[in-house]
Amino acid sequence: MKRVVVVGEEEKYCEGEDRELTVRKTTLFSPGDGRLEAYDHRTGALAFRAETYGRGGACGGGAAAGDLALLGGGEEPVLTVRRRRPSLHHRWDGFLGDGAAAGQKPLFSARRSSILGGAGAGVLVDLLSPTPAMEFRVEGSFPRRCCRVVSVPSAAAGGEEEEEVVVAEVRRKVVDEGAHVVLGRDVFVLWVRAGFDAAFAMGIVLVLDRITGDEVDGDGLLESTSPVL
């Protein structure tokens, strides 16, 4: 697939080969509070840290209360995700850096595909900038940690249709394939296709965490036939 660069001027988040991040979610005080930390599978180094509660300027410099701030491994502000109000479709916008610049336009916008959907309902993500604009569809269930981000086909040059491409995938973290042992929902894998912006993929994960939550079938529990640690 062609390289998709979203965050920043340099292609620092778009690697030439597929990438895996191990994401750990913590809850500090109450549901909705906490943070996400993503570690590079190959090196074990911290790649991203996301504060998922608003603390004013403490979250990435200019994030307001209620914003989600994604920081890089060096604690630099990468993205700010902010809920748009009012919105029947539970829409969130993503801004470059700390999102504090006056009149700053969003890089992307994400929304539930149906206002009638439950926790596992589909989510659509529109990449607004940089051009050309692109659209992505989230298939599967984020609460179950089993979903993928697919680029929506658009009319290509010559009138031919582009093929769907899976650009990112969220799946359970396997610790023993032979014994079929997987970790719980608080630790999962984010796979990113070569050439796709990993920071943008993490921004989508932040939105999914806000839009779909962690409830499965309305009971807040994750069903599994495999042992869970």
C-alpha positions in Angstrom: 0.0 0.0 0.0 1.0 3.6 -0.4 2.6 5.3 2.6 0.0 7.1 4.7 1.6 9.9 6.7 -0.7 11.8 9.1 1.1 13.1 12.1 3.9 15.6 11.7 6.0 16.6 8.7 8.5 13.7 9.0 7.7 10.1 8.4 8.9 9.1 11.9 5.8 7.0 12.6 5.6 5.2 9.2 8.0 2.3 9.2 9.0 0.2 6.2 7.8 -3.0 7.7 4.8 -4.2 9.7 4.9 -3.1 13.4 3.4 -4.5 16.6 2.7 -2.6 19.7 1.8 -4.1 23.0 -0.8 -1.8 24.6 -1.5 -1.8 28.3 -4.5 0.0 29.7 -4.7 1.0 33.4 -7.6 2.4 35.4 -6.6 4.7 38.2 -9.7 5.8 40.1 -12.9 5.1 38.3 -14.1 3.8 34.9 -13.2 6.3 32.2 -10.0 7.4 34.1 -6.6 6.0 33.4 -4.1 5.8 30.7 -2.8 3.7 27.7 0.8 2.8 27.3 2.1 1.3 24.0 5.4 -0.5 23.8 7.3 -1.6 20.7 7.2 -5.4 20.4 10.8 -5.7 19.1 12.6 -3.4 21.5 10.3 -3.1 24.5 10.7 0.7 24.4 7.8 3.0 25.2 6.4 4.2 21.9 3.3 6.1 23.0 1.6 7.1 26.2 -2.0 8.3 26.3 -3.6 10.2 29.2 -7.3 9.2 29.0 -8.5 11.8 31.5 -8.5 15.6 31.4 -6.1 17.4 33.7 -5.9 20.7 32.0 -2.4 21.6 30.8 -0.9 18.5 32.4 -2.0 16.4 29.4 0.3 17.3 26.6 0.6 21.0 27.3 -2.6 22.5 25.9 -5.2 19.7 26.3 -8.4 20.9 28.1 -10.3 18.9 30.6 -12.0 16.0 28.9 -9.4 15.8 26.1 -7.3 12.7 25.4 -3.7 13.4 24.9 -1.4 11.1 23.0 2.3 11.6 23.8 5.3 10.1 22.0 8.1 8.0 23.7 9.9 11.2 24.5 6.8 12.7 26.1 6.3 15.1 23.2 2.6 15.9 22.4 1.6 13.9 19.3 -2.2 14.1 19.0 -5.1 15.5 21.0 -8.5 13.8 20.7 -11.5 15.8 21.6 -15.2 14.9 21.7 -17.4 17.1 19.5 -20.5 18.4 21.3 -23.3 18.0 20.6 -23.2 14.9 18.5 -25.7 12.1 18.1 -23.1 9.8 16.6 -20.7 10.2 19.5 -18.2 12.0 17.2 -14.5 12.7 18.2 -12.0 14.9 16.4 -8.2 14.4 16.4 -5.8 17.4 16.3 -2.1 17.6 15.8 0.1 18.1 18.8 -1.6 19.5 22.0 -4.5 20.9 20.0 -4.2 24.3 21.6 -3.7 26.4 18.4 -6.5 28.9 17.8 -8.6 27.9 14.8 -6.7 24.6 14.3 -8.6 22.2 12.0 -8.8 18.5 12.9 -6.7 15.9 11.2 -9.4 13.3 11.4 -12.9 12.8 12.6 -14.4 9.5 13.9 -18.0 8.6 14.6 -20.2 5.6 15.3 -21.7 4.4 12.0 -25.2 4.2 13.6 -26.7 6.0 16.6 -28.7 2.9 17.3 -25.7 0.6 17.6 -24.5 -1.1 20.8 -21.0 -1.3 22.2 -19.8 -3.3 19.2 -21.3 -1.1 16.6 -19.1 -0.1 13.7 -17.0 3.1 13.6 -16.1 5.3 10.6 -12.9 7.4 10.6 -12.5 10.3 8.1 -8.9 11.5 7.4 -9.4 15.2 6.7 -5.8 16.4 6.4 -3.3 16.1 4.9 -4.8 15.6 1.5 -6.0 13.5 -0.2 -8.9 12.8 2.2 -9.4 9.1 3.1 -12.0 7.1 4.9 -11.5 4.0 7.1 -14.0 1.5 8.5 -13.5 -0.4 11.8 -14.8 -4.0 11.6 -15.2 -6.3 14.5 -15.4 -5.6 18.2 -12.9 -3.4 20.1 -14.4 -4.4 23.5 -13.5 -8.0 22.6 -10.1 -6.8 21.4 -10.8 -8.3 18.0 -11.2 -5.7 15.3 -9.4 -4.2 12.3 -9.2 -0.9 10.5 -9.8 -1.1 6.8 -9.3 1.6 4.2 -12.5 2.3 2.3 -12.1 1.9 -1.5 -12.3 5.1 -3.5 -12.2 5.8 -7.2 -8.6 5.6 -8.4 -7.0 7.2 -11.4 -8.4 5.6 -14.6 -11.8 4.9 -13.0 -10.7 1.6 -11.3 -11.7 0.8 -7.8 -9.0 0.5 -5.2 -9.0 -2.7 -3.1 -9.7 -2.7 0.6 -6.6 -2.8 2.7 -6.4 -3.8 6.4 -4.1 -1.0 7.8 -4.3 -1.9 11.5 -5.6 -4.6 13.7 -6.4 -5.0 17.4 -6.1 -8.5 18.9 -5.7 -10.3 22.1 -2.2 -10.7 23.5 -1.1 -14.4 23.3 1.5 -15.5 25.9 1.4 -19.2 25.2 0.2 -20.3 21.8 0.6 -24.0 22.6 -1.7 -23.8 25.6 -4.0 -21.1 24.0 -3.3 -18.8 26.9 -4.1 -15.1 26.3 -4.0 -12.0 28.6 -7.1 -10.1 29.7 -8.5 -7.0 27.9 -6.2 -4.6 29.7 -3.2 -5.8 27.6 -3.6 -6.2 23.9 -1.7 -6.0 20.6 -2.0 -3.2 18.0 -0.6 -4.4 14.6 0.1 -1.7 12.1 0.8 -2.4 8.4 4.1 -1.2 6.9 3.8 2.4 5.6 0.8 3.3 7.8 1.1 6.0 10.5 1.4 4.2 13.9 0.5 7.5 15.8 -2.7 7.8 13.7 -3.5 4.1 14.5 -3.1 4.9 18.2 -5.4 7.8 17.8 -8.0 5.5 16.4 -7.6 3.2 19.4 -8.2 6.1 21.7 -11.4 6.9 19.9 -12.5 3.3 19.9 -11.9 3.2 23.7 -14.1 6.2 24.2 -16.9 5.3 21.7 -17.3 1.6 22.3 -16.2 1.3 25.9 -15.3 -2.1 27.4 -18.8 -3.6 27.7 -19.5 -6.8 25.8 -23.1 -7.9 25.3 -24.1 -5.4 27.9 -22.5 -7.1 30.9 -19.0 -5.6 30.9 -17.5 -9.1 30.7 -15.3 -10.6 28.0 -16.3 -14.1 27.0 -13.5 -16.5 26.2 -12.9 -20.2 25.7 -9.2 -19.8 26.4 -7.5 -19.4 29.8 -7.1 -15.8 30.8 -4.4 -14.5 33.1 
